[in-house]
Amino acid sequence: MRREHLAAFILVIPIIVIGAVVVRYEPAQRPGHVRPGVMTFNLTGVAADGVWTLSDVNGLNYWWRHFKPATLYVTEGDWVEINLRSADLLHCFYIPAFSVGPVDIEPGHSKTVSFRASSSGVFQYYCTSMCGNCHFYMRGWIVVTAPGEDPVEPPAIACPLCLPDFGPPPETDRLVELGAYLYLQKGCVTCHGPEGRGGIENPNSTKATVPDHATTAQKFFLASPEDAEAFIELVQNEVDLTALKDPPEIERLAVVTARFANAEEIIRIGRYSAKLEPDGPVPPLQMPAWKYLVDERGIDALLVYFVSLYPWEEG
């Protein structure tokens, strides 16, 4: 009997010890748990949904669950620690407002970043490594509230690729409609705004905000809605704009054609956002080389869609 009691005791001891370790470890790692003056968060990058999430991501729920982007709430003056890991691909975590990163997060590895929430406000964090179709939505908010004040609620960040009503590509050969679809499907809208209206902030960029696309017709020097429609039709019919024998009556067609070709090349090879302050953070929103993401017809579709957005009635 004594042997049985001894064996039972030997089995129980490891369970008690492990339980004590888990209890001691868990509060230190639980997202948002407050140690004196410190806020700790565990963020996991999920390329499939284009999010950094506070949810536990594992091999079971990764394949069926949609994860929500995390909003981090802290108080001004807090020391913030963020434990980072990736559930799938290489991600790059970046908080330009607090000079955190960019930090590469490889699958199977974790890293911890920290900073002082030195000023109140609403700030964004980003993934700056191209990680899939949802990459451009992979950002979230850090809400820093002054002591004694109520936190604000920032706008939701949602990827239309993850919505059930996004729909299939348009069943048409019209380039403008295809361009409108690609503009959403490829995530252009996250940086250039709904219907190309722009206004998306790009911290420490020389342009302050990402350029709009609603004024593309003006940038191409198209002089009227009639000229714009005629030019769209030329591109639609895959006419060689450099070898027109009987060109349509479009003002400054040579200039329009040259600017269109230049815009095609910018989309193909991408564009770097230069720093406003040389010693400041790298602007987080950089335009990738789209030649790896869309074909030549898709590039033309995007450009004629941009031309179609110009508000001629507003002058």
QUIHUHU-V562381 format. One record per residue. N is the residue number from 1. RES is the residue in one small letter. SS is DSSP state (H for helix, E for strand, L for the rest). OMEGA is omega in degrees with one decimal (NA if undefined). D_CENTER is the distance of its C-alpha to the mean C-alpha in whole Angstrom. Layout:
BEGIN
N:RES:SS:OMEGA:D_CENTER ; N:RES:SS:OMEGA:D_CENTER
END
This chain:
BEGIN
1:m:L:179.1:65 ; 2:r:H:178.2:65 ; 3:r:H:-180.0:63 ; 4:e:H:178.8:61 ; 5:h:H:179.9:60 ; 6:l:H:179.3:59 ; 7:a:H:179.1:57 ; 8:a:H:-179.3:55 ; 9:f:H:179.3:54 ; 10:i:H:179.0:53 ; 11:l:H:-175.5:50 ; 12:v:H:-176.3:50 ; 13:i:H:179.7:49 ; 14:p:H:-179.8:46 ; 15:i:H:179.3:44 ; 16:i:H:-178.8:45 ; 17:v:H:-179.7:44 ; 18:i:H:178.8:40 ; 19:g:H:179.6:40 ; 20:a:H:178.5:41 ; 21:v:H:179.9:38 ; 22:v:H:179.1:35 ; 23:v:H:-179.3:36 ; 24:r:H:-175.6:36 ; 25:y:H:-171.4:33 ; 26:e:H:180.0:31 ; 27:p:H:-179.0:31 ; 28:a:H:-175.5:30 ; 29:q:H:-177.5:27 ; 30:r:L:-177.8:26 ; 31:p:L:175.3:23 ; 32:g:L:179.6:24 ; 33:h:L:-175.1:27 ; 34:v:E:162.4:29 ; 35:r:E:-176.9:31 ; 36:p:L:177.2:33 ; 37:g:L:-175.7:30 ; 38:v:E:171.9:28 ; 39:m:E:-178.0:25 ; 40:t:E:178.6:23 ; 41:f:E:172.9:20 ; 42:n:E:-179.6:19 ; 43:l:E:176.4:16 ; 44:t:E:177.1:15 ; 45:g:E:-179.4:12 ; 46:v:E:-177.0:12 ; 47:a:L:-175.8:11 ; 48:a:L:178.9:13 ; 49:d:L:-177.6:11 ; 50:g:L:-177.1:7 ; 51:v:E:158.0:9 ; 52:w:E:-173.1:11 ; 53:t:E:173.7:14 ; 54:l:L:-178.6:17 ; 55:s:L:174.0:19 ; 56:d:L:-179.4:21 ; 57:v:L:-179.9:20 ; 58:n:L:-176.6:23 ; 59:g:L:-179.9:24 ; 60:l:L:-173.9:25 ; 61:n:L:-178.7:23 ; 62:y:L:-169.7:20 ; 63:w:L:-176.1:21 ; 64:w:L:-174.3:22 ; 65:r:L:172.0:20 ; 66:h:L:-176.4:17 ; 67:f:L:-177.9:15 ; 68:k:L:176.8:14 ; 69:p:L:-175.5:11 ; 70:a:L:168.1:13 ; 71:t:E:-176.8:15 ; 72:l:E:-179.6:17 ; 73:y:E:178.4:20 ; 74:v:E:178.1:22 ; 75:t:E:178.9:25 ; 76:e:L:-177.3:26 ; 77:g:L:178.4:28 ; 78:d:L:166.2:26 ; 79:w:E:-173.4:26 ; 80:v:E:174.5:22 ; 81:e:E:179.9:22 ; 82:i:E:175.1:19 ; 83:n:E:-171.9:20 ; 84:l:E:170.9:17 ; 85:r:E:179.1:17 ; 86:s:E:177.6:16 ; 87:a:L:-173.5:17 ; 88:d:L:-171.4:17 ; 89:l:L:173.4:15 ; 90:l:L:173.8:14 ; 91:h:E:179.3:11 ; 92:c:E:-173.9:11 ; 93:f:E:-172.6:11 ; 94:y:E:171.3:11 ; 95:i:E:-175.5:13 ; 96:p:H:-176.8:14 ; 97:a:H:-178.5:16 ; 98:f:H:176.6:18 ; 99:s:L:177.5:18 ; 100:v:E:176.6:17 ; 101:g:E:1.5:16 ; 102:p:E:-179.0:14 ; 103:v:E:177.9:16 ; 104:d:E:177.7:16 ; 105:i:E:-177.6:16 ; 106:e:L:176.8:18 ; 107:p:E:179.6:19 ; 108:g:L:179.5:22 ; 109:h:L:177.4:22 ; 110:s:E:176.6:21 ; 111:k:E:178.5:21 ; 112:t:E:174.6:21 ; 113:v:E:-178.9:20 ; 114:s:E:179.3:22 ; 115:f:E:174.6:22 ; 116:r:E:176.2:24 ; 117:a:L:-167.2:23 ; 118:s:L:-179.8:25 ; 119:s:L:-179.4:24 ; 120:s:L:-179.4:23 ; 121:g:E:179.2:20 ; 122:v:E:-173.7:17 ; 123:f:E:179.6:14 ; 124:q:E:167.1:10 ; 125:y:E:-168.1:9 ; 126:y:E:157.7:7 ; 127:c:E:-177.4:7 ; 128:t:L:175.5:8 ; 129:s:L:-176.6:10 ; 130:m:L:-170.6:9 ; 131:c:L:177.7:10 ; 132:g:L:-175.7:10 ; 133:n:L:-178.3:10 ; 134:c:L:-174.1:7 ; 135:h:H:-173.0:5 ; 136:f:H:176.5:3 ; 137:y:H:-172.9:3 ; 138:m:L:179.4:4 ; 139:r:E:-178.9:5 ; 140:g:E:-173.5:9 ; 141:w:E:166.7:12 ; 142:i:E:-178.3:15 ; 143:v:E:179.5:18 ; 144:v:E:-174.6:21 ; 145:t:E:176.4:24 ; 146:a:L:-179.5:28 ; 147:p:L:178.2:30 ; 148:g:L:179.4:32 ; 149:e:L:177.5:29 ; 150:d:L:179.3:27 ; 151:p:L:175.7:24 ; 152:v:L:177.4:22 ; 153:e:L:179.6:19 ; 154:p:L:178.7:16 ; 155:p:L:-179.8:14 ; 156:a:L:173.9:13 ; 157:i:L:-176.6:9 ; 158:a:L:177.9:10 ; 159:c:L:179.9:9 ; 160:p:H:175.9:12 ; 161:l:H:-176.0:12 ; 162:c:H:179.9:14 ; 163:l:L:-175.3:16 ; 164:p:L:-175.7:20 ; 165:d:L:-179.5:20 ; 166:f:L:173.4:18 ; 167:g:L:179.8:21 ; 168:p:L:175.5:22 ; 169:p:L:-178.7:22 ; 170:p:L:178.7:24 ; 171:e:L:-178.8:28 ; 172:t:L:176.2:29 ; 173:d:L:179.9:29 ; 174:r:L:-174.3:28 ; 175:l:H:-178.3:25 ; 176:v:H:180.0:24 ; 177:e:H:176.8:24 ; 178:l:H:179.0:22 ; 179:g:H:178.1:20 ; 180:a:H:178.5:19 ; 181:y:H:-178.7:18 ; 182:l:H:-179.9:16 ; 183:y:H:176.3:14 ; 184:l:H:-172.4:13 ; 185:q:H:-179.5:13 ; 186:k:L:175.3:11 ; 187:g:L:179.8:8 ; 188:c:H:-175.7:10 ; 189:v:H:-176.9:10 ; 190:t:H:-179.5:7 ; 191:c:H:-175.0:8 ; 192:h:H:173.0:11 ; 193:g:L:177.2:12 ; 194:p:H:-179.4:14 ; 195:e:H:173.9:17 ; 196:g:H:-175.0:16 ; 197:r:L:175.7:17 ; 198:g:L:178.7:15 ; 199:g:L:-179.1:15 ; 200:i:L:-176.1:11 ; 201:e:E:176.0:12 ; 202:n:L:-171.0:12 ; 203:p:L:177.1:14 ; 204:n:L:173.0:17 ; 205:s:E:178.5:16 ; 206:t:L:-179.3:20 ; 207:k:L:177.4:18 ; 208:a:L:176.8:17 ; 209:t:E:177.8:15 ; 210:v:L:-177.7:13 ; 211:p:L:176.5:16 ; 212:d:L:175.4:17 ; 213:h:L:-178.2:18 ; 214:a:L:179.9:21 ; 215:t:L:-177.5:23 ; 216:t:H:179.3:23 ; 217:a:H:177.7:26 ; 218:q:H:179.2:28 ; 219:k:H:176.7:26 ; 220:f:L:-177.2:28 ; 221:f:L:171.3:31 ; 222:l:L:-166.9:32 ; 223:a:L:-174.8:35 ; 224:s:L:175.2:35 ; 225:p:H:177.9:33 ; 226:e:H:176.9:36 ; 227:d:H:179.8:35 ; 228:a:H:179.3:31 ; 229:e:H:179.2:33 ; 230:a:H:179.9:35 ; 231:f:H:177.2:32 ; 232:i:H:-179.4:30 ; 233:e:H:176.6:33 ; 234:l:H:179.9:34 ; 235:v:H:178.5:30 ; 236:q:H:-176.8:30 ; 237:n:L:176.8:34 ; 238:e:L:177.8:33 ; 239:v:L:175.4:35 ; 240:d:L:-173.0:35 ; 241:l:L:-179.0:35 ; 242:t:L:-175.7:37 ; 243:a:L:179.8:40 ; 244:l:L:178.4:41 ; 245:k:L:-179.2:44 ; 246:d:L:-173.9:44 ; 247:p:L:176.9:41 ; 248:p:L:-177.9:41 ; 249:e:L:175.7:41 ; 250:i:L:-178.5:38 ; 251:e:L:175.9:38 ; 252:r:L:-175.8:37 ; 253:l:H:-179.7:36 ; 254:a:H:178.8:36 ; 255:v:H:179.1:34 ; 256:v:H:-179.0:32 ; 257:t:H:-179.9:32 ; 258:a:H:-179.6:31 ; 259:r:H:176.4:28 ; 260:f:H:178.9:27 ; 261:a:H:178.0:27 ; 262:n:H:178.5:25 ; 263:a:H:175.6:22 ; 264:e:H:-177.2:23 ; 265:e:H:177.7:23 ; 266:i:H:178.9:20 ; 267:i:H:-178.8:18 ; 268:r:H:-169.3:19 ; 269:i:H:179.8:19 ; 270:g:L:-179.7:16 ; 271:r:E:-178.6:16 ; 272:y:L:175.4:16 ; 273:s:L:-177.2:15 ; 274:a:L:179.0:18 ; 275:k:E:171.2:19 ; 276:l:L:175.4:21 ; 277:e:L:-174.8:23 ; 278:p:L:-179.0:24 ; 279:d:L:-178.8:24 ; 280:g:L:-178.1:21 ; 281:p:L:174.4:17 ; 282:v:L:177.4:15 ; 283:p:L:-173.8:13 ; 284:p:L:-175.5:9 ; 285:l:L:179.5:8 ; 286:q:L:-178.3:10 ; 287:m:E:-179.4:11 ; 288:p:L:174.9:12 ; 289:a:L:-174.2:15 ; 290:w:H:178.2:15 ; 291:k:H:177.5:19 ; 292:y:H:-173.3:18 ; 293:l:L:177.9:15 ; 294:v:L:178.3:18 ; 295:d:L:-175.7:22 ; 296:e:H:178.6:24 ; 297:r:H:177.0:24 ; 298:g:H:177.5:21 ; 299:i:H:178.3:20 ; 300:d:H:179.3:23 ; 301:a:H:178.0:22 ; 302:l:H:-176.3:19 ; 303:l:H:179.1:21 ; 304:v:H:172.8:24 ; 305:y:H:178.1:22 ; 306:f:H:178.6:21 ; 307:v:H:-177.1:24 ; 308:s:H:-175.6:25 ; 309:l:L:-171.9:23 ; 310:y:L:-178.0:25 ; 311:p:L:-176.2:27 ; 312:w:H:-177.1:31 ; 313:e:H:178.6:33 ; 314:e:H:174.1:31 ; 315:g:L:NA:33
END
